Amino acid sequence: MASGKQRASGLAALGGLVYSTDAGRMCPTCRQPVAQCQCKAPAAPTGDGVVRVSRETKGRGGKAVTVVKGALLDASALGELGKQLKTACGTGGTVKDGVIEVQGDHCERVMQLLKAQGYTVKRAGG
Ligand SMILES: [Zn+2]
């Protein structure tokens, strides 16, 4: 008699699970839980796929820097590419907000390296 009562209350408790599905919402784009969704993060920028290489000196005390924009890579892949370019040019630089900066005027070298990796490369700016 007593066991029958317990079974009934157990089924009632299962009904309460309906509420917990709310926590499992998934992003339809990346199929990750919404809490971990990276879709809106600027890590992998979109664009026409053309990598633009330019030399900039503005606001840098006249020092040239080679700027690489438009590589459609996520943050870690872009960092890796930046490292390769810096190593190949024997100089330093930064990777930030989807842009690689290589210290010094290395446009030709950087363009060569990117083309060798299969990128569509264009010279931009000065
Ligand atoms: Zn997502």
Residues whose N, C-alpha, C, O or C-beta is under 5 A from the ligand:
A	BS01	ZN	C27 T29 C30 C37 Q38 C39
